[in-house]
């Protein structure tokens, strides 16, 4: 027992160090964003919100933000539709190469983004769509698709197909069954996947560096250009806003995941308890 407790303490310490390493930059960026200095300085010499005001007053920052939101929304819509259809095929379908197809769908998670960016750039350059917001949204869709597939597939694996059979026995066709039975149950997984797709596109930089050109400068690309040209706390202010947005989206996705778990648990209990009563 003592050896087990020592091992647990060591694991807690290692976990704490890793979390500190990951979170520490946040505790640097946020105070710097409220700095009164005219350059990046930590600790800040004084408190000021001038850099947030500068962000909202400059049209180039606002234009980049709106473009990132537009690209992320298009990416989330496309990835959600395609990912949900792919999940239904992978979970419900019976065909050869199913495992290979599943691996292909989630491959963007393991392939380095720089490799994807180079491949997409040469393809887009050949068909002359480099610098198009739609082209960037399509590239981001490929990167975001695995998050939708994973979330929706996880929901479908816990879905009781007998509910669909019962609906069809009562006269519902396949579309009505999907709309009124399947979709409400897997909806939290779909929404969670859409949120992950949105944040994947909104924060993406590497692919944007290759294919955004001069006509599709997103917010991460604007921040990168700012670091190369003029280093001021405006970048820290934008980073803080991105952190807050990302945390809010991740919390929303977690709430939807827990809701999906409760719905599946409730469905299982409703199915088991009548049997126990009998």
Order of alpha helices (4+ residues) and beta strands (2+ residues): alpha-alpha-alpha-alpha-alpha-alpha-alpha-alpha-alpha-alpha-alpha-alpha
